[in-house]
Amino acid sequence: MASAQELKRFRRNLADELDSAAVYDTLATVEQDANRRTIFAELAASEREHARVWHDKLVANGIEPGPHRRSAKTRLLQTLTRFFGPSIVLPTVAAAEFADRDRYAHEPGAEALSAQEQQHAAIVQSIVASRAERGRSKGEQIAAAESWHKGATSGNDLRAAVLGANDGLVSNFCLIMGVAGAGSANRAILLTGLAGLVAGACSMALGEWLSVTNARELARTQLAKEADEIEHTPDAERHELALIYQAKGLDVEESRRVAAQIMRDRDHALDTLAREELGIDPKELGGNPWSAAAVSFCLFALGAAFPTAPFLWAHGTTAIVQSVVLSAIGLATVGVFTSLFNGRSAAFSAFRQIAIGLVAAAFTAGAGRLLGVSIS
C-alpha cells in the first residue's frame, strides 16, 4: 500500500500528464505543418500513456481517480495557442519540458517514463529551433539554437509583455492608493492616476527606445571593428572561428576546415563571427527601437489603467474599493500568466501576485495617510 505522500505524488503526476496531453492536442489541432502536427499528436498520445501508468497505480491502491479538470495554466496555454498560434507558446512548453525532463529519474518503476520525458524535451527543443532555422545558413542555424537556449531559460516575448503590464499596474496602484490615503479629493486622485499612467508609459517607452538604440549603436560599432579585423588580420579571425567550433564539439581538423571555408567569403565570415563571437544578429541589431518603445508604452498604460479606471465613474470610498478590486483582478491575471514561466500553479502565482500588490498598496496608502496628516 502506497503512503499518503506517494498517493499525492501519483495524483499530481496524473494531472500533469493529462494537462500536457491537452496542450499537445491543441498544438496538433492548430499547427499547419503536417509533420509537426503528427509529432504533437504523438506527444499527446505518449503523455496519455504516461497518465495511464499513474492512473493504474492509484487504482491498485484502491483509489479511482475522477474526471480530470484542466488547470488554469493549461487552459491559458490552449487559449493562447488557438488565438495566436503555436509559436507564442512553444518556447514556454519547451522550457517546461526541459525543466521536467528528469522528474521521474528517482521514481521507482518509472525508468521508461524518465527516458521518454527526456526525449520529449529534446523533440520540442528541436521543433522550436527548427522554426528559426528555415531558410537560414548553417551558421545562422547554430545562432538560432543558441537563441532558443536563452529563450528557454530566461523566458520569451510573452514574459516581457506580462511584466511590462505588471509594472504599470503595480506602480500606478500604489501611487493612487498613496494619494487616496492622504485624503485627496476624487478629482485629484483621478488626475494623479492619469498623470502616473502617461508619465510612466512615456518613461518606459523612452527607456526602451534608448536601450534598443544604444544596443544597436554598440552592435554597429562592434561589427565595424570585426569587419576591420577580418580585412587586416584574417588569420587571427580564422583561428578564433576555429576555436569557437572546437568549443562546440568539432575536432581540431574539422574546425579548421569549416573556419577556412567560411573565411573565403568576407560577408559570410562577418555574419558568422558576429553571431558566434559577438552574439549579434546583423539583420536585427537588437530590434526596432520605435516598435519596442510603442509596445512598452501600450503595455504599461494597459496595466496602469486598471487602478485608475474606477475614478472615472465612481467617487470616494466606492471608487477606492472598486480600484482595489479591479487591481486585484489585474494582479491575479498577471499571476496566472507568470505561472507559465515559473513552474508554479496558476492559483499559487495569482494569490502571491495579489498579496504582494496589496501589501505594497497598503504600505503606500499608510505612508500617504501619515504624510497627509502631517502636512495638514
N, C-alpha and C positions, 0 to 999 in steps of 0.2 A: 504494500500500500504506500503510495507516494505521500510525502509530507505536505502540510498546508502550503509551505513555501514553494515546493515543486509544482503543486497544482496551480498555484497562482502564476508561476512561470509558464506552464503549459497553456493556460488561458491567454496570457499575453502573447505568446508565440503564435497561437492560433489566430488571434485577432490581427496581428501584424502581417501574417502571411496572406490572410484574406484581403486586408487592405491593399497590400502590394498587388495582388491579383486584380483587384478592381481598378487600380491605376493603370496597369498594363493593358487591361481590357479596353479602357478608354483611349489609351495611346494607339492601340491597334485599330480602333474604330476611326480615329481622326487622321492617322498617318496616311499620306498619299502614296508614298513609295511602297511598292508591293513587297519587296524584300524585307524592309524594316517592319512593315505591317505583320508579316509572318513571324519575324523574330519576337515582336511584342506579344503576339498571340501565344507563342511557345513559352515565353517567360511567364505569362499569366497562368498557363496550364501547369507549369512547373511549380509556381507558388501555391496553386491549389493542391498539388500533390504533397507539398510540404505541410500545408494546413491539415491534410488528412492524417498525417503522422501524429500531430498534436491532438487532433480530434480523437483518434483511436486511443491515445494514451489516457485522455480524460475518461473515455468510455470504459477502458479497462479498470479504472479506479472508481467506477460506479457513478460517473457524472455524465449526463447527457447535455452537451452544450446547446443553448438555444439559438435562434436565428441570429446571424451576425449583423451588427449595426456598425456601419462605416464611421470612422472617426471624422471629426470636423476637418482635420488636416487632409484626409483622403478626399472628402467632398470638395474641399477648396482646390486641390490639385486637379481633380476631374473637371471642375468648372473652368479653371484657367486653361486647361488643355482644350476644352470644347470651344472656348471663345477666342483663344489666341494661338492655338496650335501646339504641337509637341515641343517646339524649340524653347519656349519660355520655361517649361518645367523640367526638361531633360537634364540640365545641369544640377538641379536640386535632387532629382531622382538618382542621378549618377553619384552625387556626393553621399546620399543616404545609403546606397548600395555599397559604396566603398567603406563607409563607416561601419556597416553591419556585416562585412564580409567574413569576420571571424566570430560572429555572435554564437555559433554553435560549436566552436572549437573545443570547448571543455564540457559540452553537453553529452552525457553518457548515451550511447546508441544513436548519435546524430552525426556520425562521421561523414556519411554520404551527403547529408544535407549541408554540412560545412563546406565540403568541396564544391557543391553546386552553387552555394551562395557566393563563393569566390569567383566562380565562372560568371555568374550574373553580373557582378561588379565589373569584371573585365569586358563583358559584352556591351553593357550600357556605356562604359567609358569609350569603347571603340566607336559606338554609334555617335556619341557627342563629338568625338574627334573627327569622324568621317564627314560630318556635316560641314565642317570648316575646311576639309581637305579638298572637296570637289573643285576641280578647275585650277588647283594650285600646283606649284612645282614641289619637288621632294623637300627642298629646304623650307618652303612655306608650310608644308605638312608637319614638319618637325616643330616649327614655331607654333602651329595650331595646337599640337599635342601639349606643348608647354603651357599655352594659354588655358587649355582645358584644365590642366592640373591646378593652375592658380585659381580658376573659377570654382573647382570642386572643393577647394579648401577655404576659400575666402568669400564665396558667395557669387552672385551674379547681378544682372541689371535689376531684377525684381527686388532683391535685397536692398539695393541703393534707393529704389523708388519708395519702398516701405519706410526706410529710415528717414528719408527726406520728409515724408509726410508726418512722421512721428516728431521730428524736430519742430515743425510748425505747430503741431497740436500742443505739445507739452509746454513749449516756451510761451505761446500766447495764452494758454490755460492758466499758467502760473502768473503771467502778467495781469490778466483780467481779475483773478482772484485776489491778487495783491491790492489792486486799486479798489475792488469791491470791499475788501476787508478794511480799507481806510475810511469807508463810509461815503464814497463818492456817489454823485447822482448818476442816474441811468445814462444820461447823455454823455457824461464824462467817461463812463465805463465803455460805452459803445465806441466813442471816438478813440479811446485808448486801444481797444481791441482792433479796430480798423487800422489805426496807425501802426500797431505792432505787426499786423498782417502784411501791410505794404512794406514797412521798413525791413522786416525780417526777410520777406521774399526777395526784395531788392538786394539786400546784403548777401543772401545765399546765391543769388544769380551772379552778382558781381564777383563773389569769391570763387564760384565755379568757373566763370569766364577767365579770371586771372590765372587760376590753377591750370586750366587746359591750355591757355595761351602761352604761359611760361613753359609748360611741358613741351609744347610744340616748338617754341624757340630754342629750348635746350636740345631737343631732338635734332633740329636742323643744324645746330652748331656741331653736335657730335657726328652727324652724318657728313658734314663738310670736312671735319678732321679725319674721319675714316676714309673718305674719298681721297684726301691728300696723302694718307699713308699708303693706300693701295697704289697711288700714282708713283710715289717716290721710294717706298720700301715694300715692294710686293713680296719679296722672300719672307720678310718678317710676318706679313699678314697671312701668307700661305702656311707658315709654321703655326701661327695662332689658330687658324682654322683647323689644321690637322689635330692639334691638341684638344680642341673642342669636341671633334668627332671621336677621338680616343676616349675622352671622358664619357661619351655617350655609349661606349661599348665596342666600337670598331677596333680591330687590331691596328698595329702601327702602320703596316704597309697599305692596308685598305684606307686608312685615314689620310695618308699622304696622297694616295691616288685620287680620292674624292676631292681633297683640297686643291690639288693641281688642276683637276678638271674644272672646278668651279672658278678658279682664278683666271682661266682663259678668257672669260667674258667679264669685263670690269663692272658692268652694270649688275650682272648676276652676282658677282662677288660682293659688291657693296650691299645689295639686298640681303644676301645671306649673312654677311658679317653683322649687318645692322640688327638682324633678328637674333642671331646666335650669340654675339658678343655683347651688344648693347641692349638687347631686349626691346628693340624698336620695330614697329611695323611701318616701313616707309610710306605705305599707302594711306595710313591712318594718322600717324604722328600724334597719337593721343586723343583723336576725336575732333569734332567740330565745336569750338568754344561757344558759338551762338546757340546751337541746339542744346548743348549742355546747360547753358545759362537759362534758356527758356524752360527746360524740363525742371530745373531746380526751383525756379520761380513758381511754376504751377503746382508742384508737389508741396512746397512749403505753404503756399496760400491755401491749398486744399485742406491741409491739416489744421492751419490756424483758423479756418472758417468754422470749425466745429464749436469751439467755446464762444465764439463771437456772435454767431447767428441768433441765439435766443434773445439778445438785447435789441434786435430789430423789431420784434413783435411783443415782447413782454417787458415788465418793469419790476424793480425791487427784488424782493425775495424770490418771487416766481421766476424771474429771469435768471437769477443766480442758480436756483435749483435745476432749472432746465439746462443751463450751461454745464453744470456738473454732470447731469445725466447724459447729455449729448457727448460730452468729452469722454465719459466713461465708456460709452458705446464705441467711440473712435479708438480709444486705447485698447479695448477688447479686440477690435478688428485688427489693429496693428499687432497685438499679441498673437492672434491666430495666424497672421501672415508670417511672423517671425518664427513660429513653430515649424515652418517649412525648412528653416535653416539651422535651428539649434538642437534638433533631435528630441525636444520635449513635447509633451502632449499639448494640443491646442488649448484645452481648458487651463492647464497649469500656466502656459505662456500668457493667456489672456488675463488670468487672475493676477499674475505677477505684474503685468503691464499696468493694470488698473490700480493696484496697490501702490506702486511706485509713483504713478502720476498723481494720485490723490494725496499721497503724503507730501509730495513736492508742492502741490497747490495749497494744501493746508498750511504748510510752512510759510509760503509767501503771503497767504491770507492773514496769518498771525502777525507776520512782520509788518504788513500793511496796517493792520489794526493798531499795533503799538506805535508806528510812525504817525498814523492819523491822529491818535490821541495826544501824542507828544507835541505835534505841530499845532494842533488846535489849542 
